[in-house]
Amino acid sequence: MDKLIQLFLEKNQDYSTTYKQLSLHLQSHHDYPSFKSVTDTLDYFEIENIAANIPKEGLEQLPNCFITLIENEKNQILSLVEKRKNKIYLTFENGTKQKLDLKSFLAVWTGNIIVIQKQGTKSFYRLRNLFNSQHLFASSLIIGCLVLIYSQFNSTYLSLYCLLLLAGTILSFLAIRKGLGLRDAFTNKICNSILIKNQECNDVITSKAGEVWGNFNLADGGFLYFSSLLIFTLVYGISSVTVYLSLAAIAVVGYSLYLQAFKLRKWCGVCLLISTKVCSQFILLLTIDNDWYTLPMHYMLLSMLFFINLTGLKQLKLLWSNNLDLEIAHKQLHKFKLDKMVFFTALYNGKKINIDLDKDFQLVFGPSNAQIQITAITNPLCGFCKEPFRAYAKLLAKHSNDIRLQLIFNVSTDPNNTATKIANTVVSLYCQNKTIAFKAINDWYENRNINEWSNKYALKTVENTYSHKLLNYHSKWAKHNGINYTPETIVNGHLFPKQNFELEDLAFFIDDFKKDTDKTKLIAV
């Protein structure tokens, strides 16, 4: 599902999130894989989307690209739909594609769809990828090697020989990454070639039969072979030791082909390309007119290069493995954290606080009968209050019928205090218009420029008025409940477990709050 949704976003030119971020939130959702997990994840990344059931007559009005469910015997499967002229092109979760005419598509279409609005441009996406640090480093390294090869040799054959070594180094590098379980679009395209399945590539590369010694496998050997020979050739040119190594490599290619054809009975596209490079560079080596010679230092240099490359490769593989383990652990932790039983247990076992303030002193936004009651204790001069308030605003905007937000200002009683003046201004605006008051406090946290804000909303000094009474009431309430700090968030009368959860995580549990609030309270022990 993850790749399909990422492809869906790319087709609609929305590049606001990366595959890792998308995959993390999708797989952590308690209803994954489902339509709801997709829409909730898109909501989390603030990607405007619509999920609906459309009558079949409405197909023409839909955008050219959308996500839907297709009937497949007794099951419904997720599919990416692209409309082109009078044909429908389907892409499924496993990567397979199918072309249907309109009549055949309507026969299996359920009408359930997810659509988003096109955002960016492909050129921007490519430009952003170009300046990705990893891509930039790899591109710079390859370009540097090409320039060095071009400037080092006058011989076309010798330059081509080095280019084959460079290509072999890159392919072996990709094979090592794939063997460790790291995703790479280019490698997957090679492995998803006409006669080869992606899974077969994984099976061949990770096969125990391909391990030479310990965790050292044929992909590692290919990388050491190509990279060491490339550096050696750039420094010394062709030597008889190069021929000996190439002959040994031909023998390894023979073993690799035997392994895939007879033992594993599976084929690896990357491995076949690597084998092709070995054979090509050996044949080319024989055509180069050169007086081969070998000095003792050649053996020493090659041995040193093998040792240095091997040490570097081990460290790099260790780093990749550790990062992969951390990524897996992060996903498992995120999935555990977003388990509704874990969330509601943490919430309702937290400290209970009475949030029923005197109606005359309430600052509330949203319907009074909302099942999710959020009470936010804040202070305009609190630097840490900006992000929580941004989360409140986001939740209220997206779930305006389900959330009621109550603001409590924990500010000084000194009328000349700047925070008190800002709070007083918001209260005064609230008495006139709730919408303007909310916009005012939201603008403050977004900008926090007292001069600009006061020019826009006319900063008021607290006098012995309603605002003064309300702020004093809020201050006493906070003191009575032992809340002497900001920010603090209370959800349905319980302190929000901010040690383990982010306020944005509430978005994943909106429907659970709505289903039956009383039942969720039974989770508390």
N, C-alpha and C positions, 0 to 999 in steps of 0.2 A: 504493500500500500504506500509506503513512504516514497519510493521512487516515482510511483504513478502521480502522487500529489505534487511532488517537486516538478515533474514534467508538465503537469497541469498549470502550475504557476508560471513556468518558463514560457509555455505556449501563449499565456495571457500577458506575458511580458511584465510579470510582477517578480521582482528580485529583492524584496525587502527582507528576506531571511535566507539562511544557508541550509544546505541539506542536513547538516548535523543538528542545528537548532530545531528544524522541522521534525526530524526523526525522533529526537529526544522527547518533544512534547506530544507527538502522536503516540509513541509507544508507552508513554507514561500515563496516558488517559485510561481511566478505569473501564471505559466502554470500547477500547481498541480491540479489533478494528471495526469501526462502524461509521455511519454518516455523522453521528453526533461527535465522534472523536475528531473528524475532519473539520466540521464547522466550529467546534470549540477551539481547536488549534488555530484556525484562520482568525477567529475573534481575538485570540491572545496576541497575535502579531498585527492586529489592527488592519487586517485585510478584509475589505468590505465584501460580504458574500451573502448569497440568498440560497436557502435550501427549501425546496417546495416539491409538490407533486403536480405535474403538468399534464393536462389532457393531451392525447396524441395529436389532436388538431393544432396544438400550440407549438409543435416542433419548429415550424418555420420562423416563429418569433424569437426563438432562443438564439443566443450567440453561437458563433461557429465552433466554439470549443467549450465543453462542459463535462462534468463528472456525472455519471449515472449508474443505475443498477440494471443489469441485463439478466433476463431469465435464462437459466442453463439447466435443463432437465428439472430437477427438484430444488435447485439452489438458485440464489441470486448472487451474481458476481459483479464486483466493482469494475468500471471501465471508463476510460477517457474517450470521449466522442469528439471527432472532428468532422464538420460538414464541409464537403467540397463539391460544388455543383449539385448533381443529383445522387451523389454517393455518400455513404457514411463509413468513415474509417474508425475502427475500434482498436484501442490499445489496452491490454489487460495487465493485471498485477505481475504476472510471470514474464512480461515482456513480449508475449506473442501478439500479433496483429491480425486483423480481419477486415475485409472490405465487404460491405453489404449495400444492396439497393434499398431505397426508402421503404418499400413494402416489407422486405425481410426484416429490416431494423424495427419497424413498428410492431411487428409480430412478437418480438422478444423484449421490447422496451417496457419497463415498469412505469415510467413517467416520473420517477424520483430523480431529482437533479440538484447539483450544486453549481452555481455560476458565480464568477467574480468579474469585476470591471478591469479592463486593461489599464496598466499603469505606465511602466517605463518603456524603454526602447531596447531592441536587441543590441544596437551598437553600444549603448551605455552598459549593458550587461557584459558584453565582451571586453569593453574597456576596463570595467571593474575587475574582471577575472585576470586581465593582463597585468594589472598592478597588484594582484595578490602576491604576497611576499614569497610564497613557495614557488609560484609560477615564475616570478621575476628572477629568483635565484637560479632556477633550473634553466630558464631561457638564456640568462647571462652566461652560465657555464657552457652551454652548448654552442652559443655564438662565439665565445672565447676559443673553444676548441676548433671550431671551423676556421676562424681567422688564423689560428696558429698553424693548422694543417696547410692552409692556402699559402701562407708566407714561408713555410718551412721547406716545401718540396716543389721542384720544378717538374717532376714527373707526374703525369696524369694518373698512371697506374698506382703510384705510391700514395697519392692523395686519396684515390678511391679506396685503396686498401685501408687507410686510416679512418675513412668515413664508415667503412663496414665495421671496423673495431668500435667506433663510437656508437653506431646503431646497436651493435651487440651489447655494449655496456648499458645502454638505456633500456633495452628489452629485458636484460637480466635483472636490472634494478627494479623494473616493474613486476617481474615474476616473483622476486623476493617479497615485495610489498603485498602482492596478492596472496602469497603463501601465508603471510602473517594475518590475513583477514582485513587488510586495509583496502578501502574502496578506491577505484580509479576508473573514470569513465572511458579513457582510451583503452586500457587493458580489457575492460568488459566488452568493448566493441570488437576487439580482436577475437576474444573468446566466444563471442556470440556470432561468429562468422557462419556461413551457410551450412556447413556440415558439422559444426562443433558447438556443443552446448556449454554455457558458462560454468555449469556445475562440474563438467568433465575437466575443465581447466583446473579448478580447485582440487579435484580428486588427484590429478596427476602431480601437481606441484607439491601438495601436502602428503603424498604417498610415502610410506615408510621405506618402500623399495628404492625410492630416489635418494635416501639419506646415505651419504658416503661414510661419515664418521660423526657420531653424536647427532647434533642438530645441524651439521654441515651437509647441505644437499646439493643437487646438481645446479640449481639456480644460483646458489652462492659460488659454486665453482665457475659457472659461466661469467659471473660478474668479476671475479678475481682474474680470470683468464683474459677477458677483453680489456678491462681497465689497465691491468699491468702491462699487457702488450702494447696498448695505445701509448702509454707514457714512455715505455721503452723505445718504441719506434720514433716518437717525436724527439727523443734525446739522441739516440744512436743510429736510427734507421734500421735496415734489415740486417739480421745476423743469422748464422746457422742455427743458433739456439731457438730462434723464432720458428724455424721450420720444424725442429724437433717437437716443440710445444704444439704446433698446429697438427702434426701427425697424431699426437696423443689426444688432441681435442676431437679429431675425426673418429677415433676409437670410442670416445665418450658419446659422440653423436649416435654411433651405431648402437650403443647400449641403451640410450634414451629412446630410440625408435623401437628397439626390441621390447623395452619395458612397456611402451604405450600400445604396441600392436598385439603382443602375445600375453603379457602378464596382467596388465591392467585392462586391456581392451577398451581403452578410452584415449581420446586425443586432446592435446592441449595446443591451442592456436599460438600462444606466445612461445611455447617450447619449440614448435615447428619452425617458427620464424628465427629463433635463436640458432637452431640447427642449420637453417639455410644460410645464415650469416657466417657460421663456422666454415661450412663447405665453400661458400663463395670466396671468403678471404683466403682460404688455402689454395684454391684454384688460381686466384689472382696473384698470390705469392709466387706460384711457380712460373708465371708469365713475366715477372719482373726481371729484367736483365741486370744482374748485380753480382759482384764478386763477394759471395758470402764469406764472412770470417767471424771468428769468435775469440774474444779475449777473456781472460779469467774474470775481469771486472764485469763482463756482461752477465755471467752467472751470479755474481755478487749483487749486481743491480737488480736483476729480476727477482732474486730471493728476497732482497730488501723491499722491493715493491709489493711482492706477494704478502710479506709479513705486515707492512704498513696498511695495505688495503684490507687485509684480513682483520687486523685490530680495529680499524675504523668501521668495518662492516659489522663486527660483533657489537661495538658500542651503539651503532645506529640501530641495529635490530633490537637491542635491549631497550633503547629509548622508545622505539616504535611499540614494542610489546607492552612496556609500562604505560604508555599513553593509551593504548588500546584497552588495557585492563582498567585504567582510570575511567575511560569513556563508558565501558560496560558497567562498572560500579556506579557511575553517575546516573546512567539510565535506570539501573535497578533501584537506586536510592530515590530517584525522582518518581518512579512508578510506585514505590512503597509509600512515598510521601503523599501522592495524589490518590491513594486508596481511600475511599470515602469512610470506611470504618476507622482507619487511622486518624483521618482529619477530625471527624466528629468526636472521637474519643478524646483527642487532644483538646478540642475546643470546649466540650461540655464538662470536662474534668478540671478546667481552669477556674480561676477565682470568679465567683458570681458577684455581680454588681448591679444594684438597682438603677436602671436608666430612666425610670419614670420621673422626670423632672416636672416641676410645677408648669402647667401649660402656659402660664404667662411669661415664662422665662425659657421657652424652647426655641431653638433655631433649627427647623427641620426642613428637609428638601425631599420630595418624593411622597408617595401615598402613605397615609397613616396606617393602612391595613396591610402593608407589605410584610411578607413572611421573613424577610431578611432585614433586621434592624441593626444598622451600623452607627455606633456612637464614636465620634472622633474628637479626642482631646488634643487641642492644638494651641500654638502660640505663634503669631505672625513673625516674630524675630527668631524663631527656632529654625536653624539651618537644616535640621534633620526632618522637618515637617513637610518639605517640598515634595519628596517622592511619595510619601503616603497620601498626600492630598491629590497628587496626580492620579494615583490608583483609585481613590474615591470617585474622582470626576469621571474616570474611564468606566468604572463599574456602573455609576449612576446613568451615564449617557447610553450605555449598551443595554442596561436592564432597568429602565426607568419605572416600569410597572411592578417590579419585584423587590426593589431596594428603597429603604427609607434611611436617609442620612441625617444624623443629628450632630450639630457642631457644638462643642463646649470650649470656650476660650479660657485657658488657664493663664491669665495675665496679672500683672501687678495692679494693686489698687491705687497706685500713684497716677493721678490724671494726666501728668506731663510725660509719662512713659510712652515711648513711641509705639510699642506693641499694643498698649492700652488704647492709644489714639486710633490705630488701624482697626482694632476690634470694634471700637465704638462707632467708627464710620460704617463698618459692615452691618452692625446692628441697626443703625439709623436707616441704611438703605433697605434692610430686610423689612422694616416696618412699612416701607413704601412699595417695594417690589422684590419678591423673593428671587426672581431670575437675575435681576441686576445685582443683588447682593451676592449671589453665588458667583457670578461672573467677576465681581470685584475681588473676592478673596482668591479666586482661581488666577486672575491676572497678577495678583500680588505674589503668589508662590511661583508663578512662571518667570517673573521678571525681578522682583524684589528691589526695585529702584524707588525709593521713597519719594523723590521729587516728581518723577513721571506719574507715579500712582496718585499722589496727592493732587496734582494738577488735573487729573482725570476724574477723581472721585471726591475732591474737596475734603481733605483730612479735617476731622472734627476733634476738638478737645472735649474730654468727658466732663460733663457738669452733673448737677444733682437731678438727673432725669431718669427716664426709663432705662436708657442704656447703662447708666451707672449702677442701677439696681440689678439689672440682668448680669452684668460682669461680676459684681460682688457675689451674686447668687452662684454663678458658675465657679468662682474661686473657692467659695465655702464648700460647694459640692465636691470639688476635686480634693480638697483638704480632708473632708469627712471620709472619703473613700480611699485615702492614702495614696492619691495620685499626685505626686509633687514634681512631675517631669512631663515632658512632651517629646515626641508624639506618643499617644497611646490609643489603641483601638479596641472597642468592645463590640462583639457580634452577638446579637440575641441575648444580651445580658451576661456574657462571659468574656473575660479578657482574651483577645486574639492571641494564639500561641505563636508569637513572632519569632521565637527562637528556632522553630522548625519549619515555619511556613512564611511565604510572601503574601502580601495582600492581593497580588494579582492571581494567586492560586484560588481565591474565592470564586472566580469565574467558572472553574471546573465543577463547582458543587452547587450552582444555582438551581438546577433541576432537582437535586436531592433535597435542598431546602424546601422547594415548592411541593414536592410529592407529599411529604407528611412530616412537618416539623416536630410534632409530638413524639413520633417514633424515633427520630434521631436523638431526642433527649434521653431515651431509654439506654443509649449507649453509655452515658455517664455512670460511673460506678459509685 
